[in-house]
């Protein structure tokens, strides 16, 4: 084996070694990371204010820009940017300062020395619920609270929409892509993890409940980044895995929604949900979106009336007082799957649904009580919004793709008990979210190492297969070349002329070749022709005719034509033209002026043959070769008087030259195949032509029959003697 081939075969081993080393190095790197100390979670203090025009919600303070501008925002894990209300959002208000205070403060991007503008882009969240709009995007400094971490180059957006009345603190780790060519700007929570402010990309949240202010001092919202607050959680064993939809990942199954019965004799709770549904958990919106069938049950049970103008369930003073007196609770039964027997109950008092809508929310003009239930027209709109999280606590771990929901615990009086959620690669556990069995820090090879080994093995197999195929093809081509050289040597040095050196080798004797020759197929649509009697004025000598067209009994039989070699006709042109031309008294009817130079092995002397002679001739080397005519190839042959042949005449001429036959006899001779005879061409009689614009008299119209209009088809001349009317009846 050549040194080059040996070096090529060593390539797969090198590739495999490189892949294994890279995979094992990755595994070592993970173990080193696991051994480091993780950061502590961060608890974000609420603003101690209740904001909003769609209810009273506990907000969080952010400081944006340089110098810092304080704004109050609400929490969203559907969003992945920080949003602030621009001054344009209050320009149309009657009281600019009151509007700014109602919207949690304004973010003036032009007043920030660190704002870097990127442009105006559309919002990509909540479009399923009918929320559309855009904002002025860019990068700026964002600080959490008064003493929280401050991050530069954070993606921010300023807006002036009324759909989102307050600013938004996005907790989703998805990056923001301003163009397809960029990798995306990291989200705020991702930057906190990268700069080691928090141990993991995770959070714990509850919305707070204003109606509990009289019962507890801790009624405000709670937000923990990198973990959760154990004092706010009634722990359970249910853990949900993210849904496949990237825009609706925190999805739970709602098996039942029920309320206590008002009938004393029937204590069975009233079911408010006809069938199990799947709902998206999202605190960006305040409402609870349920199927319209469930909304009808709510209307009947609580006496609600749907307002078509505002698309809200408005509650008047009378109904409001009745519902307060009833004080009916509503319980949501959640599960991981539709038929899961293990479930979780989240109970909400009626006070959680007793909200007030303020202008200009949904077009209301005055402060109005409303029930935060919305009609979902399809499955993508079914959502449990901020109202639900007044009594629920959610913990989301984006690194493990898991989350937990639990009842909010109002009984504990301690301030906080923060529990860190370590990185997913770490070997640790935490209630309701972690899955230590899938941790990459466990014994054995990690998933990345195994994937690297598999990729390396596949690459080695592919390289080996390619080399083997290349080697086999190379040997095959070499064998073909050797066989061709051997055949040339066996055939002799005179196997072909110098002008036809690339032709296939043939047998040495012409007589042996004639026994194995394959007749050339007739051209499509051509009629077979046979040889006519040779005229005494033929150009070839009698000796040549006798040797090529006579058998032992002296019977003349046509022979399959030989392949032309050397100076012969081929591919629509003449390769060699003789200086001698036939006499004008020659019986040849189609003329010539071009000749093939051939020789006869029987006589040993060169003779000339007309290009349209009915006889075939041997090649100069006495070797016959097949003719492989290209489809549709029609040579241009001139007559003796310089006129071009017609297509039909040229076709007959080619039959004579290539097949060695003449015109069609009256009856086919033995050994020939007679094809179907053609009908003589028919012409249209001018008297049968009817001109549409010719004015004729009425008698002529009566004589015209329907068949006259089809005179061009010649149906009446067919052998079956059917008339036009019979054919088209």
C-alpha positions as CSV (number, residue, x, y, z in Angstrom):
1,X,0.0,0.0,0.0
2,X,1.3,3.4,-0.9
3,X,2.4,5.8,1.9
4,X,-0.3,8.3,0.9
5,X,-3.0,5.7,1.3
6,X,-1.6,4.7,4.7
7,X,-1.8,8.3,5.9
8,X,-5.3,8.6,4.7
9,X,-6.4,5.5,6.6
10,X,-4.9,6.9,9.7
11,X,-7.2,9.9,9.6
12,X,-10.2,8.2,11.2
13,X,-8.1,7.3,14.3
14,X,-7.0,10.9,14.6
15,X,-10.6,12.1,14.3
16,X,-11.8,9.7,17.0
17,X,-9.0,10.6,19.3
18,X,-9.8,14.3,18.9
19,X,-13.5,13.7,19.5
20,X,-13.0,11.7,22.7
21,X,-10.5,14.2,24.1
22,X,-12.9,17.0,23.5
23,X,-15.8,15.1,25.1
24,X,-13.8,14.0,28.1
25,X,-12.5,17.5,28.5
26,X,-16.1,18.8,28.6
27,X,-17.0,16.3,31.2
28,X,-14.1,17.4,33.4
29,X,-15.1,21.1,32.9
30,X,-18.6,20.3,34.2
31,X,-17.2,18.6,37.3
32,X,-15.0,21.6,38.0
33,X,-18.0,24.0,37.7
34,X,-20.1,21.8,40.1
35,X,-17.4,22.0,42.8
36,X,-17.6,25.8,42.9
37,X,-19.7,27.7,45.4
38,X,-23.0,29.0,44.1
39,X,-24.4,32.5,44.8
40,X,-27.3,33.1,47.1
41,X,-30.8,34.0,45.8
42,X,-32.0,37.6,45.7
43,X,-35.3,38.7,47.2
44,X,-36.8,41.8,45.5
45,X,-38.8,44.0,47.8
46,X,-42.2,45.2,46.6
47,X,-42.9,48.9,46.1
48,X,-45.4,48.9,49.0
49,X,-48.0,50.4,46.6
50,X,-51.1,49.0,44.8
51,X,-51.2,50.0,41.2
52,X,-53.2,49.3,38.0
53,X,-56.4,50.2,36.3
54,X,-57.6,46.5,35.9
55,X,-57.4,45.8,39.6
56,X,-55.1,46.6,42.6
57,X,-51.7,44.9,42.1
58,X,-48.5,44.9,44.1
59,X,-45.7,46.3,42.0
60,X,-41.9,46.3,42.1
61,X,-39.5,49.3,41.7
62,X,-36.8,49.5,39.0
63,X,-34.3,52.2,38.4
64,X,-33.5,52.7,34.7
65,X,-31.0,54.9,32.9
66,X,-28.3,57.4,34.0
67,X,-29.2,59.3,36.0
68,X,-31.6,56.7,37.4
69,X,-35.4,57.0,36.7
70,X,-37.7,55.2,39.2
71,X,-40.6,53.3,37.7
72,X,-42.9,50.7,39.1
73,X,-43.5,47.5,37.1
74,X,-45.4,44.3,37.3
75,X,-43.9,40.8,36.8
76,X,-44.1,38.7,33.7
77,X,-42.3,35.4,32.9
78,X,-43.9,35.5,29.4
79,X,-41.9,38.6,28.7
80,X,-38.1,38.7,28.4
81,X,-37.3,42.4,28.4
82,X,-37.8,45.3,30.7
83,X,-40.6,47.7,29.6
84,X,-41.2,51.3,30.8
85,X,-44.0,53.8,29.9
86,X,-42.7,56.6,27.7
87,X,-43.9,60.2,28.3
88,X,-45.9,59.9,25.1
89,X,-48.2,57.6,27.0
90,X,-49.6,60.5,29.0
91,X,-49.5,63.3,26.4
92,X,-53.2,62.9,25.7
93,X,-54.3,62.8,29.4
94,X,-56.2,65.6,31.0
95,X,-53.8,65.5,34.0
96,X,-50.3,64.6,32.9
97,X,-48.9,64.1,36.4
98,X,-51.9,62.0,37.5
99,X,-51.4,59.8,34.4
100,X,-47.7,59.4,35.1
101,X,-48.5,58.4,38.7
102,X,-51.2,56.0,37.6
103,X,-48.8,54.3,35.2
104,X,-46.1,53.8,37.8
105,X,-43.8,56.6,36.6
106,X,-42.4,57.4,33.1
107,X,-39.2,56.3,31.5
108,X,-37.7,59.2,29.4
109,X,-35.1,57.5,27.1
110,X,-33.8,60.8,25.8
111,X,-32.9,61.9,29.3
112,X,-30.7,58.9,29.9
113,X,-27.0,59.3,29.1
114,X,-26.5,55.5,28.8
115,X,-29.5,54.7,26.5
116,X,-28.4,53.1,23.2
117,X,-31.2,53.1,20.7
118,X,-31.9,50.0,18.5
119,X,-35.2,51.0,16.8
120,X,-38.9,50.4,16.9
121,X,-40.0,46.8,17.1
122,X,-43.3,44.9,17.6
123,X,-44.1,43.1,20.9
124,X,-44.2,39.4,20.4
125,X,-46.1,38.3,23.5
126,X,-49.9,38.0,24.2
127,X,-50.9,38.2,20.6
128,X,-53.1,35.2,21.1
129,X,-55.1,37.3,23.5
130,X,-55.4,40.2,21.2
131,X,-52.6,42.4,22.6
132,X,-50.7,44.1,19.8
133,X,-48.3,47.0,19.7
134,X,-44.7,48.1,19.5
135,X,-42.0,49.9,21.5
136,X,-38.8,51.9,21.2
137,X,-36.0,49.4,21.9
138,X,-32.5,49.8,23.1
139,X,-29.9,49.1,25.8
140,X,-29.7,50.9,29.1
141,X,-28.7,50.4,32.8
142,X,-31.3,48.6,35.0
143,X,-31.2,48.3,38.8
144,X,-33.5,46.2,40.9
145,X,-34.9,48.2,43.8
146,X,-32.8,50.6,45.8
147,X,-29.9,48.3,46.6
148,X,-30.3,45.5,44.1
149,X,-27.8,44.6,41.4
150,X,-27.2,47.1,38.6
151,X,-26.6,45.8,35.0
152,X,-25.5,47.7,32.0
153,X,-26.5,47.0,28.4
154,X,-29.9,45.5,29.5
155,X,-32.5,45.3,26.8
156,X,-35.3,47.8,27.5
157,X,-38.3,49.0,25.6
158,X,-40.4,52.2,26.0
159,X,-44.0,52.1,25.0
160,X,-47.1,54.3,25.1
161,X,-49.9,51.7,24.7
162,X,-52.9,51.4,26.8
163,X,-53.0,47.6,26.6
164,X,-50.1,47.5,29.0
165,X,-50.8,50.2,31.5
166,X,-47.8,49.5,33.8
167,X,-44.2,48.7,33.0
168,X,-43.1,45.1,32.9
169,X,-40.2,43.2,34.4
170,X,-39.5,40.3,32.1
171,X,-38.2,37.1,33.8
172,X,-38.0,34.8,30.8
173,X,-34.4,33.9,29.8
174,X,-35.0,34.1,26.0
175,X,-32.6,36.5,24.2
176,X,-33.8,39.4,22.2
177,X,-33.0,39.2,18.5
178,X,-32.9,42.5,16.6
179,X,-31.8,40.9,13.4
180,X,-31.4,37.4,12.0
181,X,-27.6,37.9,11.8
182,X,-27.1,38.5,15.6
183,X,-27.0,35.9,18.4
184,X,-29.4,37.9,20.4
185,X,-29.1,40.1,23.5
186,X,-29.3,38.2,26.7
187,X,-32.2,38.7,29.0
188,X,-31.9,40.4,32.4
189,X,-32.2,37.2,34.5
190,X,-29.6,35.5,32.2
191,X,-27.1,38.3,32.8
192,X,-27.7,38.0,36.6
193,X,-26.7,34.3,36.4
194,X,-23.7,35.0,34.1
195,X,-22.4,37.6,36.5
196,X,-23.0,35.3,39.5
197,X,-25.5,37.5,41.2
198,X,-27.9,34.5,41.5
199,X,-27.2,30.8,41.6
200,X,-29.5,29.7,38.7
201,X,-32.0,31.0,36.1
202,X,-35.0,30.5,38.3
203,X,-37.5,32.5,40.4
204,X,-40.4,32.2,42.9
205,X,-43.4,34.6,42.7
206,X,-46.8,35.4,44.2
207,X,-48.9,38.4,43.2
208,X,-50.0,39.6,46.7
209,X,-53.6,40.3,47.7
210,X,-54.8,43.7,48.8
211,X,-57.9,42.3,50.4
212,X,-55.7,40.6,53.0
213,X,-54.0,43.8,54.3
214,X,-56.2,43.8,57.4
215,X,-55.2,40.2,58.2
216,X,-51.5,40.2,57.6
217,X,-48.6,42.6,57.3
218,X,-47.2,40.6,54.4
219,X,-50.0,41.0,51.8
220,X,-47.7,42.4,49.1
221,X,-46.2,40.5,46.3
222,X,-43.1,38.4,46.7
223,X,-40.4,37.9,44.1
224,X,-37.2,35.8,44.6
225,X,-34.6,35.4,41.9
226,X,-32.5,32.3,41.9
227,X,-34.7,30.4,44.3
228,X,-38.0,30.7,46.2
229,X,-39.3,31.9,49.6
230,X,-40.2,28.8,51.7
231,X,-42.4,30.9,54.0
232,X,-44.9,31.6,51.2
233,X,-45.3,28.0,50.0
234,X,-47.6,25.2,51.1
235,X,-45.3,22.4,49.8
236,X,-46.6,19.6,47.7
237,X,-45.1,16.8,45.6
238,X,-46.3,17.9,42.2
239,X,-43.7,18.9,39.6
240,X,-44.6,20.0,36.1
241,X,-42.3,19.8,33.0
242,X,-42.3,22.6,30.5
243,X,-44.7,22.2,27.6
244,X,-43.2,21.9,24.1
245,X,-44.5,25.3,23.0
246,X,-41.7,27.9,23.7
247,X,-44.3,30.7,24.0
248,X,-46.6,28.6,26.3
249,X,-44.3,26.6,28.5
250,X,-45.8,26.7,32.0
251,X,-49.0,24.8,31.2
252,X,-51.1,22.8,33.7
253,X,-54.1,20.6,33.4
254,X,-57.2,21.9,35.1
255,X,-59.3,18.9,36.0
256,X,-62.1,20.7,37.8
257,X,-63.3,24.2,38.9
258,X,-66.0,24.1,41.6
259,X,-67.7,26.2,44.2
260,X,-69.7,25.2,47.3
261,X,-73.3,24.5,46.7
262,X,-76.0,27.0,47.8
263,X,-78.5,24.2,48.4
264,X,-78.4,23.0,52.0
265,X,-80.0,19.6,51.1
266,X,-77.3,19.0,48.4
267,X,-73.8,19.7,49.8
268,X,-72.2,18.5,46.6
269,X,-70.1,21.4,45.1
270,X,-71.2,22.9,41.8
271,X,-68.9,22.1,38.9
272,X,-68.0,25.1,36.8
273,X,-65.8,23.4,34.2
274,X,-67.5,20.9,31.8
275,X,-64.3,19.1,30.9
276,X,-60.6,19.0,31.6
277,X,-58.6,21.7,29.9
278,X,-55.0,22.8,29.7
279,X,-54.2,26.4,30.8
280,X,-51.2,28.6,30.5
281,X,-49.9,30.3,33.7
282,X,-49.1,33.9,33.0
283,X,-49.1,36.9,35.4
284,X,-48.7,39.4,32.6
285,X,-52.5,39.6,32.2
286,X,-54.9,40.0,35.1
287,X,-57.8,37.8,33.9
288,X,-58.7,34.2,33.9
289,X,-59.5,33.0,30.4
290,X,-61.8,29.9,30.2
291,X,-63.7,28.2,27.4
292,X,-67.1,29.9,26.6
293,X,-69.0,26.8,27.9
294,X,-67.4,27.3,31.3
295,X,-68.2,31.0,31.2
296,X,-71.9,30.2,30.7
297,X,-71.8,28.1,33.9
298,X,-70.2,31.0,35.7
299,X,-72.9,33.3,34.4
300,X,-75.7,31.0,35.6
301,X,-74.1,30.3,39.0
302,X,-73.1,33.9,40.0
303,X,-75.7,35.9,38.0
304,X,-73.0,37.5,35.8
305,X,-73.9,39.6,32.7
306,X,-71.5,39.9,29.8
307,X,-71.0,43.3,28.4
308,X,-70.4,43.2,24.6
309,X,-68.9,46.7,24.4
310,X,-66.1,46.2,27.0
311,X,-66.0,42.4,26.7
312,X,-66.1,42.2,30.5
313,X,-68.4,40.8,33.1
314,X,-69.5,44.1,34.7
315,X,-71.0,43.9,38.2
316,X,-73.5,46.5,39.4
317,X,-73.9,47.5,43.0
318,X,-76.8,45.2,43.7
319,X,-75.1,42.1,42.4
320,X,-71.8,43.1,44.0
321,X,-73.5,43.2,47.4
322,X,-75.1,39.8,46.8
323,X,-71.8,38.2,45.9
324,X,-70.1,39.7,48.9
325,X,-72.8,38.3,51.2
326,X,-72.5,34.9,49.6
327,X,-68.7,35.0,49.8
328,X,-68.4,31.9,47.7
329,X,-65.0,30.5,47.2
330,X,-63.8,29.0,43.8
331,X,-61.4,26.1,43.8
332,X,-59.1,25.0,41.0
333,X,-58.0,21.4,40.8
334,X,-54.7,21.2,39.0
335,X,-52.8,18.1,37.8
336,X,-49.8,17.3,35.7
337,X,-51.9,15.4,33.1
338,X,-55.5,15.1,32.1
339,X,-56.1,11.7,33.9
340,X,-53.5,12.1,36.7
341,X,-55.0,10.9,40.0
342,X,-52.5,13.0,42.0
343,X,-53.7,16.6,42.0
344,X,-53.5,20.0,43.7
345,X,-56.2,22.3,45.0
346,X,-55.8,26.0,44.9
347,X,-58.7,27.9,46.6
348,X,-59.6,31.5,45.9
349,X,-62.1,33.5,48.0
350,X,-64.6,35.7,46.2
351,X,-62.6,38.7,47.2
352,X,-59.9,37.6,44.7
353,X,-62.5,38.1,41.9
354,X,-63.8,41.4,43.3
355,X,-61.9,43.8,41.1
356,X,-62.4,47.4,39.9
357,X,-61.9,48.6,36.4
358,X,-60.8,52.2,35.9
359,X,-60.8,54.3,32.8
360,X,-59.6,53.8,30.1
361,X,-59.4,50.0,30.7
362,X,-61.4,48.2,28.0
363,X,-63.2,51.5,27.2
364,X,-64.8,52.0,30.6
365,X,-65.5,55.6,31.5
366,X,-66.1,55.3,35.3
367,X,-64.8,53.1,38.0
368,X,-66.8,49.9,37.7
369,X,-66.8,46.5,39.6
370,X,-66.1,43.6,37.3
371,X,-65.5,39.9,37.5
372,X,-62.1,39.0,36.0
373,X,-63.4,36.2,33.7
374,X,-62.8,36.3,30.0
375,X,-64.1,34.2,27.2
376,X,-61.5,32.1,25.4
377,X,-62.4,31.4,21.7
378,X,-59.7,28.7,21.3
379,X,-57.3,26.6,23.3
380,X,-54.4,29.1,22.8
381,X,-56.3,31.7,24.9
382,X,-57.0,29.6,28.0
383,X,-54.9,31.3,30.7
384,X,-54.7,31.7,34.4
385,X,-53.6,35.3,35.0
386,X,-52.6,37.5,37.8
387,X,-55.9,37.0,39.7
388,X,-55.1,33.4,40.2
389,X,-51.7,34.2,41.7
390,X,-53.2,36.2,44.5
391,X,-53.6,32.8,46.2
392,X,-51.0,30.8,44.4
393,X,-47.2,30.6,44.5
394,X,-45.2,29.5,41.4
395,X,-41.6,28.4,41.3
396,X,-40.0,28.1,37.9
397,X,-36.5,26.6,37.1
398,X,-35.5,27.3,33.5
399,X,-32.4,25.2,33.8
400,X,-34.2,22.0,34.6
401,X,-37.3,23.0,32.5
402,X,-39.6,22.3,35.5
403,X,-41.9,24.3,37.7
404,X,-44.1,23.9,40.7
405,X,-47.4,25.5,41.8
406,X,-48.6,25.6,45.4
407,X,-51.1,27.3,47.6
408,X,-49.9,30.6,49.1
409,X,-49.3,30.2,52.8
410,X,-50.7,33.1,54.8
411,X,-50.2,31.5,58.2
412,X,-46.4,32.1,58.7
413,X,-45.4,35.4,60.2
414,X,-41.6,35.1,59.6
415,X,-40.1,37.6,57.2
416,X,-38.4,35.3,54.6
417,X,-36.7,32.0,54.2
418,X,-35.0,31.9,50.9
419,X,-34.1,28.6,49.4
420,X,-31.6,28.6,46.5
421,X,-32.1,26.6,43.4
422,X,-28.6,25.6,42.4
423,X,-27.5,25.1,38.8
424,X,-29.0,22.1,37.1
425,X,-25.6,20.5,36.6
426,X,-25.1,20.5,40.4
427,X,-26.0,17.4,42.4
428,X,-28.6,18.7,44.7
429,X,-32.4,18.6,45.4
430,X,-35.0,21.2,46.2
431,X,-38.8,20.8,46.9
432,X,-41.2,20.6,44.0
433,X,-38.7,21.5,41.2
434,X,-35.5,19.6,41.2
435,X,-34.8,16.2,39.6
436,X,-31.5,14.9,40.9
437,X,-31.6,11.7,38.9
438,X,-31.2,13.7,35.7
439,X,-28.3,15.9,37.0
440,X,-25.2,15.9,34.9
441,X,-23.1,15.8,38.1
442,X,-24.1,12.2,38.7
443,X,-21.6,9.3,38.3
444,X,-20.7,8.1,34.8
445,X,-20.4,9.9,31.5
446,X,-22.6,12.9,31.0
447,X,-25.0,13.3,28.0
448,X,-22.5,15.7,26.3
449,X,-19.7,13.1,26.6
450,X,-21.9,10.3,25.2
451,X,-23.0,12.5,22.3
452,X,-19.4,13.4,21.5
453,X,-18.4,9.7,21.4
454,X,-21.4,8.9,19.1
455,X,-20.5,11.7,16.7
456,X,-16.9,10.6,16.6
457,X,-17.8,7.0,15.8
458,X,-20.2,8.0,13.1
459,X,-17.5,10.3,11.6
460,X,-15.0,7.4,11.6
461,X,-17.4,5.1,9.8
462,X,-18.3,7.7,7.2
463,X,-14.6,8.3,6.5
464,X,-13.8,4.6,6.2
465,X,-16.7,4.0,3.9
466,X,-15.7,6.9,1.6
467,X,-12.1,5.6,1.4
468,X,-13.3,2.1,0.6
469,X,-15.5,3.3,-2.2
470,X,-12.7,5.5,-3.6
471,X,-10.3,2.5,-3.6
472,X,-12.8,0.2,-5.3
473,X,-13.6,2.7,-8.0
474,X,-10.0,3.3,-8.6
475,X,-9.3,-0.4,-9.1
476,X,-12.3,-0.8,-11.4
477,X,-11.1,2.0,-13.7
478,X,-7.6,0.5,-13.8
479,X,-9.0,-2.9,-14.7
480,X,-11.0,-1.4,-17.5
481,X,-8.0,0.4,-18.9
482,X,-5.9,-2.8,-18.8
483,X,-8.6,-4.8,-20.6
484,X,-8.9,-2.2,-23.3
485,X,-5.1,-2.3,-23.9
486,X,-5.1,-6.1,-24.1
487,X,-7.9,-6.1,-26.6
488,X,-6.1,-3.6,-28.8
489,X,-3.0,-5.8,-28.8
490,X,-4.9,-9.0,-29.6
491,X,-6.8,-7.3,-32.5
492,X,-3.5,-6.3,-34.3
493,X,-2.0,-3.1,-35.4
494,X,-4.3,-2.8,-38.4
495,X,-7.6,-3.0,-36.4
496,X,-8.7,0.5,-37.4
497,X,-7.6,3.5,-39.3
498,X,-6.0,6.5,-37.6
499,X,-9.1,8.6,-38.0
500,X,-11.2,6.1,-36.0
501,X,-8.8,5.1,-33.3
502,X,-11.4,5.3,-30.5
503,X,-13.8,2.8,-32.1
504,X,-14.4,-0.5,-30.3
505,X,-12.2,-3.4,-31.3
506,X,-13.8,-5.9,-33.7
507,X,-13.0,-9.4,-34.9
508,X,-10.2,-9.9,-37.4
509,X,-12.3,-11.5,-40.3
510,X,-15.3,-9.9,-41.9
511,X,-17.0,-13.2,-42.6
512,X,-17.0,-14.1,-38.9
513,X,-18.4,-10.7,-38.0
514,X,-21.3,-11.1,-40.4
515,X,-22.7,-14.1,-38.5
516,X,-22.9,-12.1,-35.2
517,X,-24.0,-8.7,-36.5
518,X,-27.3,-7.3,-35.1
519,X,-29.5,-5.6,-37.7
520,X,-30.1,-1.9,-37.2
521,X,-33.6,-1.0,-36.0
522,X,-35.9,0.8,-38.4
523,X,-36.5,4.5,-37.8
524,X,-39.9,5.3,-36.2
525,X,-42.6,5.5,-38.7
526,X,-40.5,4.5,-41.7
527,X,-41.7,1.9,-44.2
528,X,-39.2,-1.0,-44.8
529,X,-37.5,-1.1,-48.2
530,X,-35.7,-4.0,-50.0
531,X,-32.9,-4.1,-52.4
532,X,-33.7,-3.7,-56.1
533,X,-31.8,-5.4,-58.9
534,X,-28.4,-3.8,-59.4
535,X,-28.1,-2.0,-62.6
536,X,-25.3,-2.8,-65.0
537,X,-23.9,0.7,-64.6
538,X,-23.2,0.3,-60.9
539,X,-20.0,1.9,-59.7
540,X,-18.7,-1.2,-58.0
541,X,-17.0,-4.0,-60.0
542,X,-18.7,-7.4,-60.4
543,X,-16.1,-9.0,-58.3
544,X,-16.9,-6.8,-55.3
545,X,-20.6,-7.5,-55.7
546,X,-20.0,-11.2,-55.9
547,X,-17.9,-11.3,-52.8
548,X,-20.2,-9.2,-50.7
549,X,-23.7,-10.0,-52.0
550,X,-23.6,-13.6,-53.3
551,X,-23.7,-16.8,-51.4
552,X,-22.3,-20.2,-52.5
553,X,-25.2,-20.7,-54.8
554,X,-24.9,-17.4,-56.5
555,X,-28.0,-16.0,-54.8
556,X,-27.7,-12.4,-53.9
557,X,-28.7,-11.5,-50.4
558,X,-28.5,-8.1,-48.8
559,X,-26.3,-7.7,-45.8
560,X,-26.4,-5.6,-42.7
561,X,-24.3,-2.5,-43.4
562,X,-20.9,-2.1,-41.9
563,X,-20.0,0.7,-39.5
564,X,-18.1,3.4,-41.2
565,X,-14.6,4.1,-40.1
566,X,-11.7,6.2,-41.3
567,X,-12.8,8.7,-43.9
568,X,-16.5,8.0,-43.7
569,X,-19.9,9.7,-43.2
570,X,-21.0,10.3,-39.6
571,X,-23.0,12.7,-37.4
572,X,-24.5,14.6,-40.3
573,X,-21.4,15.5,-42.3
574,X,-18.9,14.0,-44.7
575,X,-15.5,13.4,-43.2
576,X,-13.7,12.7,-46.5
577,X,-14.7,13.8,-50.0
578,X,-13.4,12.0,-53.1
579,X,-12.2,14.0,-56.1
580,X,-13.9,11.6,-58.4
581,X,-17.6,11.9,-58.9
582,X,-20.1,9.6,-60.8
583,X,-21.1,10.4,-64.3
584,X,-24.3,12.3,-64.9
585,X,-25.5,9.3,-67.0
586,X,-25.4,7.2,-63.8
587,X,-28.7,5.4,-63.0
588,X,-28.5,6.8,-59.5
589,X,-31.6,9.0,-59.2
590,X,-30.8,11.0,-56.1
591,X,-27.5,12.3,-57.2
592,X,-24.3,12.5,-55.2
593,X,-21.1,14.4,-55.4
594,X,-19.8,12.9,-52.2
595,X,-18.2,9.5,-51.8
596,X,-16.9,7.1,-49.2
597,X,-13.5,5.8,-49.7
598,X,-13.5,2.0,-49.0
599,X,-11.6,-1.1,-49.9
600,X,-12.4,-4.7,-50.6
601,X,-10.5,-7.4,-48.9
602,X,-11.4,-9.9,-51.6
603,X,-9.8,-8.0,-54.4
604,X,-7.2,-6.1,-52.7
605,X,-7.8,-3.0,-54.8
606,X,-9.6,0.2,-53.8
607,X,-12.9,0.9,-55.4
608,X,-15.3,3.8,-55.2
609,X,-18.9,3.6,-54.1
610,X,-21.6,6.2,-54.4
611,X,-22.9,7.6,-51.1
612,X,-26.4,6.4,-52.1
613,X,-25.5,3.2,-53.6
614,X,-27.7,0.2,-52.6
615,X,-24.7,-1.8,-51.8
616,X,-22.7,-1.9,-48.6
617,X,-18.9,-1.8,-48.5
618,X,-16.2,-3.0,-46.1
619,X,-14.0,-0.7,-44.3
620,X,-10.4,0.0,-45.2
621,X,-9.2,-2.4,-42.5
622,X,-11.8,-5.0,-43.4
623,X,-13.4,-4.7,-40.0
624,X,-17.1,-4.2,-39.7
625,X,-18.6,-2.0,-37.0
626,X,-22.1,-1.3,-35.9
627,X,-23.9,1.9,-36.7
628,X,-25.4,3.7,-33.7
629,X,-27.5,6.4,-35.2
630,X,-28.5,9.3,-33.0
631,X,-32.2,9.8,-32.8
632,X,-33.5,12.4,-35.2
633,X,-30.2,12.8,-37.0
634,X,-30.9,13.7,-40.6
635,X,-27.9,14.4,-42.9
636,X,-28.2,17.0,-45.6
637,X,-27.5,15.4,-49.0
638,X,-27.4,17.5,-52.2
639,X,-28.7,16.4,-55.6
640,X,-26.5,16.5,-58.7
641,X,-28.3,19.7,-59.8
642,X,-27.6,21.4,-56.5
643,X,-31.1,21.2,-55.1
644,X,-31.7,20.0,-51.5
645,X,-33.6,16.8,-50.9
646,X,-37.0,17.0,-49.3
647,X,-37.4,15.4,-45.8
648,X,-39.1,12.3,-47.3
649,X,-36.5,11.9,-50.0
650,X,-33.7,12.3,-47.5
651,X,-35.3,9.6,-45.3
652,X,-35.5,7.2,-48.2
653,X,-31.9,8.0,-49.1
654,X,-30.8,7.2,-45.6
655,X,-32.6,3.9,-45.7
656,X,-30.6,3.0,-48.8
657,X,-27.3,4.1,-47.4
658,X,-27.6,2.5,-44.0
659,X,-29.8,-0.6,-44.6
660,X,-28.6,-1.4,-48.2
661,X,-32.1,-1.5,-49.7
662,X,-34.0,0.3,-52.4
663,X,-37.6,1.2,-52.9
664,X,-40.6,-0.8,-51.7
665,X,-41.6,-3.6,-54.1
666,X,-45.1,-4.6,-55.0
667,X,-45.0,-7.6,-52.6
668,X,-42.3,-8.0,-49.9
669,X,-39.7,-10.6,-50.6
670,X,-38.8,-13.5,-48.2
671,X,-36.8,-12.4,-45.3
672,X,-38.1,-8.8,-45.2
673,X,-40.6,-7.3,-42.9
674,X,-43.3,-5.3,-44.7
675,X,-44.9,-2.5,-42.7
676,X,-48.4,-1.1,-43.0
677,X,-49.0,0.8,-46.2
678,X,-49.7,4.5,-46.0
679,X,-52.7,6.1,-47.5
680,X,-52.0,8.7,-50.2
681,X,-52.1,12.2,-48.9
682,X,-55.5,13.9,-49.4
683,X,-56.2,17.4,-50.3
684,X,-59.0,19.7,-49.3
685,X,-61.5,20.4,-52.1
686,X,-62.0,24.2,-52.3
687,X,-65.7,23.6,-52.9
688,X,-66.0,22.0,-49.5
689,X,-64.6,24.9,-47.6
690,X,-67.3,27.0,-45.9
691,X,-66.4,30.6,-45.2
692,X,-68.2,32.1,-42.2
693,X,-68.3,35.6,-43.6
694,X,-69.6,34.7,-47.1
695,X,-73.2,35.8,-47.8
696,X,-75.2,32.9,-49.3
697,X,-78.9,32.5,-50.0
698,X,-81.4,30.5,-48.1
699,X,-81.4,27.4,-50.4
700,X,-77.7,27.1,-50.0
701,X,-78.1,27.1,-46.3
702,X,-80.6,24.3,-46.5
703,X,-78.3,22.2,-48.6
704,X,-75.4,22.6,-46.1
705,X,-75.4,19.7,-43.7
706,X,-73.6,19.3,-40.4
707,X,-70.9,17.1,-41.9
708,X,-69.7,19.8,-44.2
709,X,-68.2,21.6,-41.3
710,X,-66.0,18.6,-40.7
711,X,-64.7,18.2,-44.2
712,X,-61.1,18.8,-43.1
713,X,-61.1,15.5,-41.1
714,X,-61.9,13.2,-44.0
715,X,-64.1,11.0,-41.9
716,X,-66.2,10.0,-45.0
717,X,-63.1,8.5,-46.7
718,X,-62.3,6.0,-43.9
719,X,-62.4,2.2,-44.7
720,X,-65.3,1.6,-42.4
721,X,-67.4,3.9,-44.7
722,X,-69.1,5.6,-41.7
723,X,-70.5,9.0,-42.4
724,X,-69.7,12.1,-40.5
725,X,-73.1,12.1,-38.8
726,X,-72.6,8.5,-37.6
727,X,-69.1,9.3,-36.3
728,X,-70.3,12.3,-34.3
729,X,-73.7,11.2,-33.4
